[in-house]
Amino acid sequence: MAYTNNEILEIFEASLSQLRVPEEPELLYMPIIYSMSGGGKRLRPVLLLLTTEAFGGSVEEAMPAAVAVEIFHNFTLLHDDIMDNADVRRGKPSVYAKWGGNVALLSGDAMLISAYKYLAQISASVLPRVMNIFTDMALEVCEGQQYDMDFESASTVSVEEYMQMIERKTSALLSGSAMIGATMAGASDEDIKRIYRFATELGLAFQLQDDVLDSYGDTALGKKIGGDILEGKKTYLMVQALSRASEQECEVLCTTHLRKDISNEEKITTIKALYDKYDVKHIAEQQIELRFERALAVLDTLSVGAERTATLVEFARNLMGRKK
């Protein structure tokens, strides 16, 4: 009988709790323990293990790869917080805020090395293929982060360029995890390509939904509204608005976050008024629905039956907060 999503998560958390980190030097390893125990949804390792099982592989044998992916993901967060000067991560002080940039940088480096150390524990028969997928995934994340930073100073960013950026920065970790899981289970090249497309489309839908929620989320759920607007980030909403706005409106969209004469609430209201004028929330929601449906449709093309992919459907719906 296949494990449920929650059971896979519990199995992974139990394995992660056995993670052994040296005690010294304390300022190198303590931040690693701190960041890895900080919660998070464990989306990537869970997807890796669910995919392994869907193709008839062993969850136990794939566990080192799942741990490697989660360590790598948390490494990227340590470095992201340095680049963003972020004080908070998952509701508590970031490693950067708690120990400083130098510690966050070096501990992050140690995490990256540790990820490869765990990856090396998988079967030698699949290690070369998995290593290639993992390395390509890691480079794509770096490329996506650089494009995201480039967009901060770019006068124009096309919708196509934005989608390519989030495919690297957000989707790559999901698609890489799914491909590793399928490879661990001995899936065919065609199935690996298909599971890559499933996870990529799902990752795009997930990031676009995050963009929407940042400006239109429910504060009752604890979501801080307007953070991307106040940072002047070129999200999907912003890029779509810029592609439709007048020259004067584009100036407003690009500079409002820098103004010192109005409050943060007024900044958010000003930008959202232009978002509403050009109906970019609806445009984004249409794109989210398209990407989500594409992701689910891919699962129907896999060589394994629907009973095998049911947990992946559940994963996709849970990720997007959908009941059906």
TORKOL-4160 file (C-alpha; in steps of 0.2 Angstrom, whole numbers, padded with zeros to 4 digits, m for minus):
324
<pt num="1" X="0000" Y="0000" Z="0000"/>
<pt num="2" X="0007" Y="0017" Z="m0005"/>
<pt num="3" X="0011" Y="0030" Z="0008"/>
<pt num="4" X="0000" Y="0045" Z="0010"/>
<pt num="5" X="0008" Y="0063" Z="0008"/>
<pt num="6" X="0007" Y="0065" Z="0027"/>
<pt num="7" X="0015" Y="0048" Z="0030"/>
<pt num="8" X="0029" Y="0052" Z="0018"/>
<pt num="9" X="0032" Y="0069" Z="0027"/>
<pt num="10" X="0032" Y="0060" Z="0044"/>
<pt num="11" X="0045" Y="0047" Z="0038"/>
<pt num="12" X="0056" Y="0061" Z="0031"/>
<pt num="13" X="0055" Y="0071" Z="0047"/>
<pt num="14" X="0060" Y="0056" Z="0057"/>
<pt num="15" X="0075" Y="0053" Z="0045"/>
<pt num="16" X="0080" Y="0072" Z="0046"/>
<pt num="17" X="0079" Y="0071" Z="0065"/>
<pt num="18" X="0094" Y="0059" Z="0064"/>
<pt num="19" X="0104" Y="0071" Z="0055"/>
<pt num="20" X="0121" Y="0072" Z="0064"/>
<pt num="21" X="0131" Y="0088" Z="0063"/>
<pt num="22" X="0148" Y="0091" Z="0072"/>
<pt num="23" X="0148" Y="0102" Z="0087"/>
<pt num="24" X="0164" Y="0111" Z="0083"/>
<pt num="25" X="0167" Y="0124" Z="0077"/>
<pt num="26" X="0150" Y="0130" Z="0084"/>
<pt num="27" X="0148" Y="0145" Z="0074"/>
<pt num="28" X="0149" Y="0134" Z="0058"/>
<pt num="29" X="0137" Y="0120" Z="0063"/>
<pt num="30" X="0125" Y="0128" Z="0075"/>
<pt num="31" X="0117" Y="0139" Z="0061"/>
<pt num="32" X="0114" Y="0123" Z="0051"/>
<pt num="33" X="0105" Y="0115" Z="0065"/>
<pt num="34" X="0095" Y="0131" Z="0068"/>
<pt num="35" X="0090" Y="0132" Z="0050"/>
<pt num="36" X="0086" Y="0114" Z="0047"/>
<pt num="37" X="0075" Y="0113" Z="0062"/>
<pt num="38" X="0065" Y="0129" Z="0057"/>
<pt num="39" X="0050" Y="0120" Z="0050"/>
<pt num="40" X="0045" Y="0123" Z="0032"/>
<pt num="41" X="0034" Y="0112" Z="0021"/>
<pt num="42" X="0048" Y="0100" Z="0015"/>
<pt num="43" X="0039" Y="0101" Z="m0002"/>
<pt num="44" X="0054" Y="0096" Z="m0012"/>
<pt num="45" X="0060" Y="0080" Z="m0002"/>
<pt num="46" X="0042" Y="0075" Z="m0001"/>
<pt num="47" X="0039" Y="0076" Z="m0019"/>
<pt num="48" X="0055" Y="0066" Z="m0022"/>
<pt num="49" X="0050" Y="0052" Z="m0011"/>
<pt num="50" X="0032" Y="0052" Z="m0018"/>
<pt num="51" X="0039" Y="0051" Z="m0036"/>
<pt num="52" X="0050" Y="0037" Z="m0031"/>
<pt num="53" X="0036" Y="0027" Z="m0024"/>
<pt num="54" X="0024" Y="0031" Z="m0039"/>
<pt num="55" X="0037" Y="0023" Z="m0050"/>
<pt num="56" X="0039" Y="0008" Z="m0039"/>
<pt num="57" X="0055" Y="0013" Z="m0030"/>
<pt num="58" X="0061" Y="0012" Z="m0012"/>
<pt num="59" X="0058" Y="0027" Z="m0001"/>
<pt num="60" X="0071" Y="0021" Z="0010"/>
<pt num="61" X="0084" Y="0020" Z="m0004"/>
<pt num="62" X="0079" Y="0037" Z="m0010"/>
<pt num="63" X="0080" Y="0045" Z="0008"/>
<pt num="64" X="0098" Y="0051" Z="0006"/>
<pt num="65" X="0094" Y="0060" Z="m0010"/>
<pt num="66" X="0078" Y="0068" Z="m0001"/>
<pt num="67" X="0089" Y="0074" Z="0013"/>
<pt num="68" X="0102" Y="0081" Z="0001"/>
<pt num="69" X="0088" Y="0091" Z="m0008"/>
<pt num="70" X="0081" Y="0098" Z="0008"/>
<pt num="71" X="0099" Y="0103" Z="0014"/>
<pt num="72" X="0102" Y="0112" Z="m0003"/>
<pt num="73" X="0086" Y="0121" Z="m0002"/>
<pt num="74" X="0089" Y="0128" Z="0015"/>
<pt num="75" X="0107" Y="0132" Z="0010"/>
<pt num="76" X="0099" Y="0144" Z="m0004"/>
<pt num="77" X="0088" Y="0152" Z="0010"/>
<pt num="78" X="0103" Y="0156" Z="0020"/>
<pt num="79" X="0112" Y="0165" Z="0005"/>
<pt num="80" X="0095" Y="0173" Z="0000"/>
<pt num="81" X="0093" Y="0181" Z="0016"/>
<pt num="82" X="0111" Y="0189" Z="0015"/>
<pt num="83" X="0107" Y="0196" Z="m0002"/>
<pt num="84" X="0090" Y="0202" Z="0004"/>
<pt num="85" X="0096" Y="0209" Z="0021"/>
<pt num="86" X="0081" Y="0198" Z="0027"/>
<pt num="87" X="0079" Y="0198" Z="0046"/>
<pt num="88" X="0066" Y="0185" Z="0047"/>
<pt num="89" X="0064" Y="0167" Z="0040"/>
<pt num="90" X="0049" Y="0156" Z="0044"/>
<pt num="91" X="0044" Y="0168" Z="0058"/>
<pt num="92" X="0060" Y="0168" Z="0068"/>
<pt num="93" X="0076" Y="0178" Z="0066"/>
<pt num="94" X="0086" Y="0173" Z="0050"/>
<pt num="95" X="0103" Y="0165" Z="0052"/>
<pt num="96" X="0109" Y="0182" Z="0044"/>
<pt num="97" X="0101" Y="0192" Z="0057"/>
<pt num="98" X="0106" Y="0181" Z="0072"/>
<pt num="99" X="0124" Y="0178" Z="0068"/>
<pt num="100" X="0128" Y="0190" Z="0054"/>
<pt num="101" X="0133" Y="0189" Z="0035"/>
<pt num="102" X="0149" Y="0180" Z="0037"/>
<pt num="103" X="0142" Y="0166" Z="0047"/>
<pt num="104" X="0127" Y="0164" Z="0036"/>
<pt num="105" X="0139" Y="0163" Z="0021"/>
<pt num="106" X="0151" Y="0150" Z="0028"/>
<pt num="107" X="0137" Y="0139" Z="0036"/>
<pt num="108" X="0128" Y="0140" Z="0019"/>
<pt num="109" X="0143" Y="0134" Z="0010"/>
<pt num="110" X="0145" Y="0120" Z="0023"/>
<pt num="111" X="0127" Y="0115" Z="0019"/>
<pt num="112" X="0130" Y="0114" Z="0000"/>
<pt num="113" X="0145" Y="0103" Z="0003"/>
<pt num="114" X="0134" Y="0092" Z="0015"/>
<pt num="115" X="0121" Y="0090" Z="0002"/>
<pt num="116" X="0133" Y="0082" Z="m0010"/>
<pt num="117" X="0139" Y="0071" Z="0004"/>
<pt num="118" X="0122" Y="0064" Z="0007"/>
<pt num="119" X="0119" Y="0062" Z="m0012"/>
<pt num="120" X="0135" Y="0051" Z="m0013"/>
<pt num="121" X="0126" Y="0039" Z="m0001"/>
<pt num="122" X="0114" Y="0033" Z="m0015"/>
<pt num="123" X="0116" Y="0017" Z="m0026"/>
<pt num="124" X="0131" Y="0018" Z="m0037"/>
<pt num="125" X="0120" Y="0012" Z="m0051"/>
<pt num="126" X="0110" Y="0028" Z="m0052"/>
<pt num="127" X="0122" Y="0040" Z="m0044"/>
<pt num="128" X="0130" Y="0048" Z="m0060"/>
<pt num="129" X="0112" Y="0051" Z="m0067"/>
<pt num="130" X="0106" Y="0058" Z="m0051"/>
<pt num="131" X="0122" Y="0069" Z="m0049"/>
<pt num="132" X="0119" Y="0077" Z="m0066"/>
<pt num="133" X="0101" Y="0081" Z="m0062"/>
<pt num="134" X="0106" Y="0088" Z="m0045"/>
<pt num="135" X="0120" Y="0099" Z="m0052"/>
<pt num="136" X="0109" Y="0105" Z="m0066"/>
<pt num="137" X="0096" Y="0110" Z="m0054"/>
<pt num="138" X="0108" Y="0119" Z="m0042"/>
<pt num="139" X="0115" Y="0129" Z="m0057"/>
<pt num="140" X="0097" Y="0134" Z="m0063"/>
<pt num="141" X="0093" Y="0140" Z="m0045"/>
<pt num="142" X="0108" Y="0151" Z="m0046"/>
<pt num="143" X="0104" Y="0157" Z="m0063"/>
<pt num="144" X="0086" Y="0161" Z="m0058"/>
<pt num="145" X="0092" Y="0171" Z="m0043"/>
<pt num="146" X="0104" Y="0181" Z="m0054"/>
<pt num="147" X="0090" Y="0185" Z="m0066"/>
<pt num="148" X="0079" Y="0190" Z="m0051"/>
<pt num="149" X="0092" Y="0202" Z="m0045"/>
<pt num="150" X="0095" Y="0209" Z="m0063"/>
<pt num="151" X="0076" Y="0213" Z="m0064"/>
<pt num="152" X="0078" Y="0224" Z="m0049"/>
<pt num="153" X="0087" Y="0237" Z="m0060"/>
<pt num="154" X="0080" Y="0233" Z="m0077"/>
<pt num="155" X="0069" Y="0246" Z="m0084"/>
<pt num="156" X="0058" Y="0233" Z="m0093"/>
<pt num="157" X="0055" Y="0215" Z="m0090"/>
<pt num="158" X="0044" Y="0205" Z="m0102"/>
<pt num="159" X="0032" Y="0192" Z="m0096"/>
<pt num="160" X="0042" Y="0179" Z="m0105"/>
<pt num="161" X="0058" Y="0184" Z="m0096"/>
<pt num="162" X="0049" Y="0183" Z="m0079"/>
<pt num="163" X="0042" Y="0166" Z="m0083"/>
<pt num="164" X="0059" Y="0160" Z="m0088"/>
<pt num="165" X="0066" Y="0167" Z="m0072"/>
<pt num="166" X="0054" Y="0158" Z="m0060"/>
<pt num="167" X="0055" Y="0142" Z="m0070"/>
<pt num="168" X="0074" Y="0142" Z="m0064"/>
<pt num="169" X="0072" Y="0150" Z="m0047"/>
<pt num="170" X="0056" Y="0141" Z="m0041"/>
<pt num="171" X="0052" Y="0127" Z="m0052"/>
<pt num="172" X="0069" Y="0120" Z="m0054"/>
<pt num="173" X="0070" Y="0113" Z="m0037"/>
<pt num="174" X="0053" Y="0105" Z="m0038"/>
<pt num="175" X="0057" Y="0097" Z="m0056"/>
<pt num="176" X="0074" Y="0092" Z="m0051"/>
<pt num="177" X="0067" Y="0083" Z="m0035"/>
<pt num="178" X="0054" Y="0074" Z="m0046"/>
<pt num="179" X="0067" Y="0069" Z="m0059"/>
<pt num="180" X="0078" Y="0062" Z="m0045"/>
<pt num="181" X="0064" Y="0052" Z="m0037"/>
<pt num="182" X="0059" Y="0045" Z="m0054"/>
<pt num="183" X="0077" Y="0041" Z="m0058"/>
<pt num="184" X="0080" Y="0032" Z="m0041"/>
<pt num="185" X="0065" Y="0021" Z="m0046"/>
<pt num="186" X="0072" Y="0016" Z="m0063"/>
<pt num="187" X="0058" Y="0026" Z="m0073"/>
<pt num="188" X="0060" Y="0027" Z="m0092"/>
<pt num="189" X="0068" Y="0042" Z="m0100"/>
<pt num="190" X="0051" Y="0047" Z="m0107"/>
<pt num="191" X="0043" Y="0046" Z="m0089"/>
<pt num="192" X="0057" Y="0056" Z="m0082"/>
<pt num="193" X="0054" Y="0070" Z="m0095"/>
<pt num="194" X="0035" Y="0070" Z="m0091"/>
<pt num="195" X="0038" Y="0071" Z="m0073"/>
<pt num="196" X="0049" Y="0085" Z="m0076"/>
<pt num="197" X="0036" Y="0094" Z="m0085"/>
<pt num="198" X="0023" Y="0090" Z="m0071"/>
<pt num="199" X="0034" Y="0098" Z="m0058"/>
<pt num="200" X="0039" Y="0113" Z="m0068"/>
<pt num="201" X="0021" Y="0118" Z="m0072"/>
<pt num="202" X="0016" Y="0115" Z="m0054"/>
<pt num="203" X="0031" Y="0126" Z="m0048"/>
<pt num="204" X="0026" Y="0140" Z="m0060"/>
<pt num="205" X="0008" Y="0139" Z="m0054"/>
<pt num="206" X="0014" Y="0139" Z="m0036"/>
<pt num="207" X="0025" Y="0155" Z="m0038"/>
<pt num="208" X="0012" Y="0164" Z="m0048"/>
<pt num="209" X="m0001" Y="0161" Z="m0034"/>
<pt num="210" X="0012" Y="0167" Z="m0021"/>
<pt num="211" X="0014" Y="0183" Z="m0031"/>
<pt num="212" X="m0005" Y="0185" Z="m0031"/>
<pt num="213" X="m0006" Y="0181" Z="m0012"/>
<pt num="214" X="0007" Y="0194" Z="m0008"/>
<pt num="215" X="m0004" Y="0208" Z="m0014"/>
<pt num="216" X="m0021" Y="0200" Z="m0012"/>
<pt num="217" X="m0020" Y="0187" Z="0001"/>
<pt num="218" X="m0030" Y="0186" Z="0017"/>
<pt num="219" X="m0022" Y="0195" Z="0032"/>
<pt num="220" X="m0033" Y="0183" Z="0043"/>
<pt num="221" X="m0022" Y="0169" Z="0038"/>
<pt num="222" X="m0006" Y="0178" Z="0044"/>
<pt num="223" X="m0001" Y="0184" Z="0027"/>
<pt num="224" X="0008" Y="0200" Z="0026"/>
<pt num="225" X="0001" Y="0210" Z="0012"/>
<pt num="226" X="0011" Y="0221" Z="0000"/>
<pt num="227" X="0029" Y="0215" Z="0004"/>
<pt num="228" X="0033" Y="0213" Z="m0014"/>
<pt num="229" X="0026" Y="0231" Z="m0018"/>
<pt num="230" X="0036" Y="0239" Z="m0004"/>
<pt num="231" X="0052" Y="0231" Z="m0011"/>
<pt num="232" X="0048" Y="0236" Z="m0029"/>
<pt num="233" X="0049" Y="0218" Z="m0035"/>
<pt num="234" X="0045" Y="0214" Z="m0052"/>
<pt num="235" X="0032" Y="0201" Z="m0049"/>
<pt num="236" X="0020" Y="0193" Z="m0062"/>
<pt num="237" X="0007" Y="0206" Z="m0057"/>
<pt num="238" X="0020" Y="0221" Z="m0059"/>
<pt num="239" X="0026" Y="0215" Z="m0075"/>
<pt num="240" X="0009" Y="0213" Z="m0082"/>
<pt num="241" X="0004" Y="0230" Z="m0076"/>
<pt num="242" X="0020" Y="0238" Z="m0084"/>
<pt num="243" X="0016" Y="0230" Z="m0101"/>
<pt num="244" X="m0001" Y="0238" Z="m0101"/>
<pt num="245" X="0001" Y="0255" Z="m0092"/>
<pt num="246" X="0004" Y="0272" Z="m0099"/>
<pt num="247" X="0022" Y="0280" Z="m0098"/>
<pt num="248" X="0016" Y="0290" Z="m0083"/>
<pt num="249" X="0008" Y="0275" Z="m0075"/>
<pt num="250" X="0024" Y="0265" Z="m0078"/>
<pt num="251" X="0034" Y="0279" Z="m0068"/>
<pt num="252" X="0022" Y="0277" Z="m0054"/>
<pt num="253" X="0023" Y="0258" Z="m0054"/>
<pt num="254" X="0042" Y="0259" Z="m0054"/>
<pt num="255" X="0045" Y="0273" Z="m0041"/>
<pt num="256" X="0031" Y="0272" Z="m0028"/>
<pt num="257" X="0041" Y="0261" Z="m0017"/>
<pt num="258" X="0055" Y="0273" Z="m0016"/>
<pt num="259" X="0044" Y="0288" Z="m0010"/>
<pt num="260" X="0047" Y="0295" Z="0007"/>
<pt num="261" X="0032" Y="0307" Z="0008"/>
<pt num="262" X="0018" Y="0293" Z="0009"/>
<pt num="263" X="0015" Y="0278" Z="0021"/>
<pt num="264" X="0018" Y="0260" Z="0016"/>
<pt num="265" X="m0001" Y="0258" Z="0016"/>
<pt num="266" X="m0003" Y="0272" Z="0003"/>
<pt num="267" X="0011" Y="0264" Z="m0007"/>
<pt num="268" X="0002" Y="0248" Z="m0008"/>
<pt num="269" X="m0015" Y="0256" Z="m0011"/>
<pt num="270" X="m0007" Y="0266" Z="m0026"/>
<pt num="271" X="0000" Y="0251" Z="m0034"/>
<pt num="272" X="m0015" Y="0240" Z="m0032"/>
<pt num="273" X="m0026" Y="0253" Z="m0040"/>
<pt num="274" X="m0016" Y="0251" Z="m0056"/>
<pt num="275" X="m0016" Y="0232" Z="m0054"/>
<pt num="276" X="m0035" Y="0233" Z="m0053"/>
<pt num="277" X="m0036" Y="0245" Z="m0067"/>
<pt num="278" X="m0028" Y="0233" Z="m0079"/>
<pt num="279" X="m0036" Y="0217" Z="m0070"/>
<pt num="280" X="m0019" Y="0209" Z="m0068"/>
<pt num="281" X="m0025" Y="0198" Z="m0054"/>
<pt num="282" X="m0037" Y="0190" Z="m0065"/>
<pt num="283" X="m0024" Y="0188" Z="m0078"/>
<pt num="284" X="m0013" Y="0180" Z="m0066"/>
<pt num="285" X="m0027" Y="0168" Z="m0059"/>
<pt num="286" X="m0030" Y="0163" Z="m0077"/>
<pt num="287" X="m0012" Y="0158" Z="m0079"/>
<pt num="288" X="m0012" Y="0149" Z="m0063"/>
<pt num="289" X="m0026" Y="0139" Z="m0068"/>
<pt num="290" X="m0018" Y="0135" Z="m0085"/>
<pt num="291" X="m0002" Y="0129" Z="m0077"/>
<pt num="292" X="m0011" Y="0119" Z="m0064"/>
<pt num="293" X="m0022" Y="0110" Z="m0076"/>
<pt num="294" X="m0007" Y="0107" Z="m0087"/>
<pt num="295" X="0003" Y="0099" Z="m0072"/>
<pt num="296" X="m0012" Y="0087" Z="m0068"/>
<pt num="297" X="m0014" Y="0082" Z="m0087"/>
<pt num="298" X="0004" Y="0077" Z="m0088"/>
<pt num="299" X="0001" Y="0064" Z="m0074"/>
<pt num="300" X="m0011" Y="0055" Z="m0086"/>
<pt num="301" X="0002" Y="0052" Z="m0098"/>
<pt num="302" X="0014" Y="0043" Z="m0087"/>
<pt num="303" X="0016" Y="0024" Z="m0089"/>
<pt num="304" X="0010" Y="0020" Z="m0072"/>
<pt num="305" X="m0008" Y="0019" Z="m0068"/>
<pt num="306" X="m0019" Y="0032" Z="m0059"/>
<pt num="307" X="m0018" Y="0023" Z="m0043"/>
<pt num="308" X="0001" Y="0026" Z="m0043"/>
<pt num="309" X="m0001" Y="0044" Z="m0047"/>
<pt num="310" X="m0015" Y="0048" Z="m0034"/>
<pt num="311" X="m0002" Y="0054" Z="m0021"/>
<pt num="312" X="0006" Y="0066" Z="m0034"/>
<pt num="313" X="m0012" Y="0073" Z="m0038"/>
<pt num="314" X="m0014" Y="0075" Z="m0019"/>
<pt num="315" X="0003" Y="0084" Z="m0017"/>
<pt num="316" X="m0002" Y="0096" Z="m0031"/>
<pt num="317" X="m0019" Y="0100" Z="m0024"/>
<pt num="318" X="m0011" Y="0102" Z="m0006"/>
<pt num="319" X="0003" Y="0114" Z="m0013"/>
<pt num="320" X="m0010" Y="0125" Z="m0022"/>
<pt num="321" X="m0022" Y="0124" Z="m0007"/>
<pt num="322" X="m0036" Y="0116" Z="m0017"/>
<pt num="323" X="m0049" Y="0103" Z="m0010"/>
<pt num="324" X="m0053" Y="0096" Z="m0027"/>
